[in-house]
Amino acid sequence: MLDFTLSDEQLALQKKAREFAINEVLPAAWYYDEKDEIPLSVLKKAFDAGIMNSDIPKKYGGRGYGLLEGAILTEEIAAACPGLATSIFDNSLGFEPLMISDREALKEKYLSKIAKEFKRICFATSEPTMGSDVASMICRATKDGDGYLLNGTKYWITNGGIADYMTIFATVDPEQKHAGICAFIVEKEWDGVRVGRSIPKMGQRTSNTVGINLKNVRVPKENVLAEPGEGFVLAMKTFARTRPIIGAFAVGAARSAMEYALDYAKKRRAFGGRISNYQSTQFKLAEMFQKVETMRLLVWKAAWEADRGMDPTITASISKFYATESAVQVMNDALQIFGGYGYTRMYPIEKLLRDTRLLPIYEGTSEVQRIIIAGYLLGSYRSIMPSLDEIPILIGDHHLLDGKKDAAEAAWRCPLCGYVHYGDEAPEECPYCFVGGKGFKKVWPK
């Protein structure tokens, strides 16, 4: 039985996150966006409040929340600042491969520290020459005794400049594509690890993004997270669980844009009345609300599947690309309602638009999500309705359903044009497209 009611604990968590977003995140958002700087003090407050790292299991010192609780938290923080939400919740992306791995010793060592000591961890698959095309990475992992040497550069790494630990994906041989990819837990203080300057960005300026250079970085055996051939699968399983949270970023940002536009429309007067009285504005607001509600339902469904141990890959992709693209549409409509004021830096929409525009790009572009879903449709999806050449389109002069004629009469369907012939046998040829009667299929009775 479906139930969309949040539990008392989830409602309390939502209220706590909402208050934190308004009291701690919102006041810092524009100041640090202007400075193009990540406010570590806000991240520390989120850590102390239990908003950060909430999904680490209790056995390692975490709160053990599921993905649905993560989506609830993320929506509220992103409503105040999508960039800061990215910074706060990036730890969950960084340690997700570790969480779903079978490396118990690594979990005990690193998850416990992250949960208890305000340690940060980043996730590194992308490189300067590849982003969503994970199989094309060229960062090399070379066997060295019982460990590996890493050489190469990872790029677009969120929180890479402030991370204590790094989940690094590399390949033993770029020619092997998926089969060569492996993964490691690397500590930033190890020899050979270098962090680049913060990459200047259009939006998400309260989130740190850098390149990480690895030069003969030795990873001991105990820090190997995935051996060659296991890394790609681990990365894909990670994305299946983290992409719904990108959708939650979009829900929070879009909800705020809608609320700001609603507030402005009620107060702004033009042509003799409030602009909220005009149907064109009302339609925009209605469509914005419809998108926000639909986005949230898709995100929650994907999170629900993951929390129940189901494979959330397809729903995660649907929620990710629908929510992020819809959020951009909501931003554009909100800015249109604000008119010229929406284009200025004195109102919140321009920052929300800059921050939100990244969402259809990172953790797999919208195009990649469409490829995933199309692959599922063409490969694994099983139709409920019969195939086209078996559909009993019974029209015209016949009595197959009223019992007036001998039951021996049947319906035969042309495989090309769809013409239906009635009789005991198929026709010699189709009277419309002249296809031979041998190709006709009996569609009724079954």
ABEGO torsion letter per residue (X at the ends): XBBABBBAAAAAAAAAAAAAAAAAAAAAAAAAAAAGBBBAAAAAAAAAAGABGAABBAAAGBAGBBAAAAAAAAAAAAAABAAAAAAAAAAAAAAAAAAABABAAAAAAAAAAAAAAGBBBBBBABBAABBABAAABABBBBBBEABBBBBEBBBGBBGAAABABBBBBBBABAAAEAAABBBBBBBAABBGBBBBBBBBBABGAABBBBBBBBBGBBBBAAABABBBGAAAAAAAAAAAAAAAAAAAAAAAAAAAAAAAAAAAAAABBBGGBBAAABAAAAAAAAAAAAAAAAAAAAAAAAAAAAAAGBBAAAAAAAAAAAAAAAAAAAAAAAAAAAEAAAABAABAAAAAAAAAAAAAABGEBAAAAAAAAAAAAAAABBBABBBAAABBBBBEBBAAAAGABBAABBBBBBAAAGBBBBEABBBABBAAAGBBAAABBBAOBX
